[in-house]
């Protein structure tokens, strides 16, 4: 700012209040909680020196040296504890580099917050000692502009009326000071709305009109901003109009904030979206601020995962790190004797017995900790189940999941047991027939020896021939048992 030149040629600085009133905000304990730049410059004090200090002490310490000799800031101190609308105090204040200025100090109590706040407003009315204070532009009225979930007032020119200056000033003071922080929030919101990569819309829930859209929304939907702001939300959302307006009312009341919709792009494509909506105030109108997330890829992945779940003959489900069932197939639901709808969102550990639930929780934790598939066999209710836990990593610890595939191996175990019993029986038979062959050979040798003692050579020859034939049968049996043993051993090696 260029300094003004006084008639004497000496440069003078403009009043610290030239750019706006000085605002000092005090809490119920008379502690300073806010001081704007103008009041800091007026009192020649820094923000750090003022904030958190005792308000009467601040007024005495920093205002007294600026007053003409013999003047006291006592009336200003009194404003801190006087009624809600006390009479303003007017003082001549010696402002360094500027000269004496006529300052009007007004107090007001703000009951809109709890606990209530007290405001001191320092207003420069003109040069000191000039009799009638120089008139400033008339005070301001108010209009509402957008703030998420809150209201903020900004000045517009008001036509002054006789005797209205003090009341209007009080109103302007309260509007400017109490909502100073809200103004910062609003600027931040507008900046985020305009620069965010997230798709955002402002929608009128009464008419469905798109009041505003950010550049990200224009890029996503493929419509220019000037076109988007002439459209209805129903032009984008394929939901039935009656249902759409019903959902918007739920968002206004806060009954529901997240919605899943199908939106239409400018090129005719359809996209799955999750919409997060909350109310905002714009020019006194209740509107919806909606953030749109494209979840088409995730929905397609979910559909594919669902198809895989339904295609497998095994029981399958997906749980999060705490055991909440995120997805499951009909086979798993049938095993729990419930429907898929009944089990979705339930905790898997609540469905099991306490002992089994504890074991399952330990295995889940172990699978997540190692990051590797974990296999275990479980026997219950006459069934034998082989379960495999596949850890599914996530970006954060709470987003980790576990896919559980459970295969009923009861029949397989029964067949395995029968097969083993058959092999055992074959082994026993082989051993028994080997022994039996020896038992048969021994009597034959006795018969052969006895036949040799007979005097009838013809009869002896006949007996010898029959014994040899029987021995041939025994040798065939021996070879059969040997071959059977080899087959059994081969099967055992390659099963």
PyMOL commands that set and color helices and strands:
alter all, ss='L'
color gray80, all
select helices_A, chain A and resi 37-43+47-50+55-66+74-79+165-178+180-195+215-221+225-228+233-235+241-253+296-311+330-335+340-343+348-351+354-370+397-399+410-451+457-494
alter helices_A, ss='H'
color red, helices_A
select strands_A, chain A and resi 4-5+11-12+22-26+32-35+89-95+99-110+117-127+140-145+152-157+199-203+210-213+258-264+270-282+285-294+315-320+325-328+374-380+383-392+401-408
alter strands_A, ss='S'
color yellow, strands_A
deselect
rebuild
show_as cartoon
